[in-house]
Amino acid sequence: MKRITFWIISILCFTACNNELSDIEVEPAEKQIELIMPEVQQVNVYSTATESECFIDNLWVLEFNPAGTTLLNDTLINGANILRNGQAIQLMPQLPFKPTTGNKICLIANSDFTGTVPSGLTYSGIDTQFTLNSKDYYRGGDHLPMYGEITSWSSASPSCELVRAVAKVQVQLGTAVSDVTTDFTADSITYQLSDFGDGGHIQKQTSVTGTPRATAHFKTSENNYVLLQNSTATPQTTNVYLYEYPSATQASNSATAISNKAFNVNRTHIILKKTNGANVQYYRLDFYNPKDSTYLNVLRNHHYIFTINRVYSKGYATEAEAVNNPGSNIEYEIKVLDTQFKSITSNGQYAVMTSSDTVKIPAGSLPYSNVTVLSAKYEVPTGSTFYSSSVNQILIASSNPSGDLTISSSTTMTTTAAPVNINATSTFIDGVITFNLGNISHRVIVKRVP
């Protein structure tokens, strides 16, 4: 299994007003609203919004009284009438009505609603009227829903910052990837996103909210999203946009609260598929902050860049195993408190622990019949389980002579220390017991001694 770290880049709003439009002839009678689509703040890399991320197909302008209880005016503006459409700073045409000083102006771009705004609409009812649910998600090249407000209209030159109601997700390789498999390359990886929210809110809410899905493991239908360094990369195949969702504390298919420190199979995640090498392999990436060991919400107008810097081991053999088991593709902290366990194999996220790395059997005590020779257990992040016995096994890897060493106790592990019992014939010489968990393999040598 590969252990992967990622950086998270937030798209932070900032004012970038430019009211000097000397090259544009503006009628002095009425003011035009300047629209601003902020680029991202420089954090680790500098990223600018693409044309499609700034493009407006349609724009609703709503005027409310200062309290937001009464809709006074509304109009729908066609994107073709917006000057410099697709750029970071645009200029709207003049409004067909003259807003009153002090009133609240709301701007809604690229929403699903194109009907007639009801006269009784209030400011608090905008989300109900201007729903976001026609798409399961957006991809590169789509025009994204955006929202902005002028909280108190004045006669000064107005400007409005439009904030995207979705999050942007990309995956890339780091500049110097440490790869023990030697074949983890940009052109060998595709990915899908899974377990994300169903629909969203055009307005920013006081707390992070989202719509759960009816079923778990809903994912992007495309299976050709690629890393940024892929030789065939385009915005359509590298950029995915998801609705805001409280994925840190809520699974995609349930409103039931979950811990932001506990693994959950139905939390928003990415599944990588590696087609290079002898066998197809799969890896799970979670929205996770290894610095404080917490899972993250999917937030509007944030840019999540997953950067793969280290590859420690092979992936899962099936997509189902990658989805349902905790992945070793991100850096978890495992706290091992049991002093009785002297031998530990860990990938940085979960661990197999045995009371010894070598079992010595006195020749005079053979044969053995159901004799306890050591204890074993595993540890994983809080709330994690392994759903498939194929990734939790205790087995005999080798026996000399063949068949002279067998397991007589349980052949799976739990998080509670349990005895490992063996049978050994009088002719037994040596062998190996293997403890497999996920993508890691822990070995214990068993040998006959004088």
N, C-alpha and C positions, 0 to 999 in steps of 0.2 A: 504494500500500500504506500502511496506517496504522501509525503507530509508537506503541506503547502502553506505558505504564509501569504497574507495579502495586506495591502494598504487600502485605506478607505479615504477617498477624496470627497469632501463636502462641497456642493455648489452653494456658496454663501451669497446672499443678496447684498448688493451695494448700490449706491446712487452713482450713476454715471451720466448725469444730465449734461446736455449740450444745447443750450437755448439759442445759440448764435447760428441761425440758418440763413446766412447772407446770400446763399445761392438759390434760395427758394422764395418765390414771391408769395407772401402771406397776406390775405385780405385783413385789413386792420379792424374791420367791424366786429369780427368774432374770433375767438381763440381756438386754435387747433390743439389737440392733445398729442403730445409726443409720447411714443411708446418705447420703453426700454426693456430689452431682454438681457439680463446680466450674464456675463461670462463667469467662469469659476475663478475663485481666488487662488493665487499660487500657493500650493502647499508642498507637494513633492514633485509634481510635474505641473506644467501649465497647460490647461485645456480650454479651448474656446468653443462656444456653441456653434453647431453647424447650421447651414441655411435652413434645412428642414426643421431643426429645433426652434427656429425663430419665425417660421412662416405661418401666416394667418390665412385660413380659408374663410372664416367668418368671425365677426366680432360683435357681440352684444354690448350695448352701452345702456345701463340702467341708472336712472336718477331717483334717489329716495330723499325724503325729508331727513334732517339730521338724526332723528331717533331711529330711522330705518323702518318705521311702521307703515309708511305710505309710499307706493310707487307713483312717481309724478310723471316720468317720461321714460320711453324706451325706444331703441332703434337697433336694427340689424344692419351692419356694414359689411359689404362684400370685400374680401381681401384684395380684389383687383383695384380697389379705390384707395388702398393704403400705399403711400409713397415709401419707397425703399423696403418693400416687403421682403422678408427673409434676412434682413440685416439686424444688427444688434440694436440699432436706434432707428425707429420708423416714425412716420408722421401720418396721423389720421386725417381724413377729410373733415370739413366743418360739420358739426352736428346739426340736424334739422330742428333742434330746439336749443334755447339758450338756458343753461343751468343757472339756478339761483345761488348766489353767494352763501356759503355755509352748508349747502346740501352735500350728501354723500353720493359719489359716482362709482359704480361698479362696472368693471370691464371683464368680459368672459370670452375667451378665444377658443375656437375649435371644439366647442361642446357638441354633444349629440343632439341637442334641442334646436329645432328650426321652426317650430310652430308659432302660435301667437301667445305672447306673454299675458297671463291672466291679470286683470286689473287689480285684484286683491293681493298680488304677490308682495311679500315683505322681505326685508333684508335677511332675516333668519330663515326664510323659506327658499333661498336661492338654491341650496344643495338639493332640495327635494324636486325642484322644477328643472334644474340644469344637471341632470344625472350623467354619470360617466359609466356606461356599461355596454356600449355597442361593440367594444373590442375586449378580448380577454387580456391583451397586452399590446404594446406598440413595438415596432421594430424600426431599424434605421431607415430613414426616408419618409416615415409617417410624420404628419403634422400634429403636434402635441397639444393637449388641452392646457390652457394657461388662465391665470386669474390675477387681477390687480384692482386696487382701489385708490380713489382720491377721496380721502376721508372728509375733507372740507373744501368744496369748490371755491375758488377765489378768482379774482380778475387777473391775477398774475399769470405768466406763461405756464400752463399746466403740463405736468409730465406724470406718467404712471409706469411703474415697474411691474411687468407681468412675470409671475412666478409659475413655473411649470408644475403641474399637479401630479407628475410621475417622477420616478427615479430612473437614472440611467445606469446600466450595468455593462461592464466590459471585463474581459479576461486577457491577461498578457503574461509573457515570460519576463523574468528579471534579466538584468544585463549579464549576469554570470551565474547561470543555474548550476547548482551542484546536483548531478544526476547519477545515481549508482546504477540505474538501468541502462544508461547510455543511449536510449532511443526515444526519449521524451522530447519531441521536437514540435515546433509550431505547426508544421504541416501535417502532423500525425494526430492532432487533437481536434475534436468537435465537442460541442456541449449543448445542453438544454437547461432551462430553468424550470423548477418544479415547486409546487405548493405555494403559490402566491395568491394574493387577494383577488376577489371576484368583484370588479367594479371599484369606483373610487369617489372622492369628493372633490368638487371643483374649488371650494373654499378651504382654506386651512382651518382645521378644527382646534379647539383649545387643548385637546389631547389627541394622540395618534389613534386614528380609528381606521376601520376597513371592513369589507364585507367578506365573511367566510364563504368557502365553496361547499357545495353539497357533498362532494366526494374528495377523498385525499388523492394526492399524487397527480393532480392535474398539472400538465407541463406544456411548454411551448411546442407546437406541432412540428416546427422546423427542427431538423436534426443536423443542420449544417452551420450553426453558429461557430465561428472560428476565433482563434487568438488574434490579437492585433498584429502580430508579426507574420501571420499566415501569408503565403505568397499570393493568394487569391482574395485577400481581405477587401471587403467593401463596407460602407456604412450599414448596408442591409444585412450583412452576415456577422458584424461585430457588435452592433449596438442593440440592446434590448431595453425596453422601458416598462417598468412595473408600477402599478398603483401603490400608493402609500398603504402600509399595513403594519400593525403592531406585532411583527413576527418575533420580537424578543420575548413576548409574554403570551402569545396566542398562536395555536396551530392554525393552519390554513382552512381546515374543515370543521373548526369548532370555536365557539366563543369562550370556552372554558379556559381559565387562566392556567398558564404553565410558568415554571420558574425560568428566569432569564439566564440561569446558570446550569440548567438541566438540558441534556440532549433530548430532542423529540423528533421522531422520524417525519412528522408532518409539518415541520417548520420550513419556511422558505429556504431553498438551497439550489445548488448547481450540481449537475452530474456531468463530469467529463468522460469522454469516450476516447480511448487511445487505440488506434488501429495499427500502429507500427509494431513490429516484432512478431513473434510466433502466434500469440493469442490476443484477442481483443480484451481490453481491461477497462475497468470503470473506477471512478473516484468521486467522492462526495465533497463538495466545498460548502461550508455554512457561512452565513453572515455572522461573523464572530470576531470579537476583539480579544486576542490572546493576552493583552497587557493586563486586563482586569478579569479575564475568564468569563465574559458575559456575551450573550447573543445580542444581535442588533436589530432594531426596527428598520423597515424599508421606508425611507422618508422622501417626501416630495422634494424635487429640485436638488437632490443629492446625487453625486456621481460616485458609484462604487466600482473601483478598479481592483480586481483580484490579481495580484502579482505573484507568480509562482517562482520562488527562489530556490527551493530545495526539494529534491525527490529522493526519498530514502529507500523505497522498496516498491514492489509491484502493486498493482491495483487488484480490485475484486474481479472474479471471473464472470460475474453476471451483474446486470444493472440492478436487479432486485436486491442483491446482497449489498451493493454500494448504497442504495437508497435506505435500506432498513437497518443497517449497522452503522455505528459511529465510525466516521472515516478518520484515517491518520494523515489527512492531507492538509491539516491546519495544526497549529501548535497549541496543544492543551497542556496544562500543568497537572501532573499526577502526584498526589501526596501518598507516599507509602509509609504507613505508621506501624505495621506489624513487624516487630523485631524478630519473630520466629522464622521469618522467611529470609533465607540467606542468598537465594538465587532468583534473580529478577530479569526478565526480558521485557523491554518497553519500547514503543515507537514514539514516545513523547505524549501520547494521548491515553492509551490504555496499556495494561501490563499483565503478564502471566508471572505468578510467583510460586516457587516451590521451596520446601524446607531444606533442600539439598540439591546440588548439581551432579552428585555422584552417589550411587547406591552400591555398597560393597556387601556381597553375600558370602559368608564363610562356607567353604566347600562342605564342611562337616554338617551344616544345617540343611542341606538340600536332601530331598526335594522340598519346595515351598508350595503350600496350598492356601491361597487366599490370605497371604501375609501382608500386613501394612508395612510399606518401606519408606514412605514420605507423605507429606501433606501438600495440597495444591489449591490455589484459588486464582481469581483474576480481579482486577480493579479497573473500573471505567468511570468516566465523568458521571456525576449524580444524575440519576434518571435514565441512564443508558441500559439497554439490554441487547442481547444478540438473538435475533429472531430465528436463525437457521442453524441446525446442528452441523451443517457443512463448514461453518466457520467457528465451531467450538467443539474440539475433539481431543481426546486422549487416546493415543494409539501406539502400537509397537512399530517403530520405524525399521528396526532390524533385530534379528535374533540369530545367535550362533550356538548350536545348530538351529536351523530354521524351525520355527514352531515350538521351541523349548521355553519361550518366554511369552506369557499372555497376561492381559489385564482381567482381574476378577471383580473389580469394583466399577463404579459408574465411569462411563467413557466421555462424560462432559464435565465442565467445571461450572462453578457458581462463584458469587462474591463472598461466600462463606468458606473458610478452610475446611477441606474434607480429605479423608485418608485415601491414598492410592494403594490398592492391594494388587498383588501379582501372584501368578502361579509360575514356578520354575522347576524343570525336571532335574534329575540327579546328574544329567550329562551337560547341563547348561554351562556355557563359558562366558559369553558377554552379549550385550544388546543395548538398544537405545529406545527410550520412551520419549515420544514427541507430544508436546502440548501445543495445539494449534488454536489460535484465537484471532479472528479477522485475518489480517495479512501477516501476522507475526508467528514465528515458530520457536518454541522453547524446548531445548533438548536436555534430557537427564541420562547420563551414562549409568548402565547397570553392569557390574562385572563380578565374576567369581574370584574369590581370593583364597589363598591357602588357609 
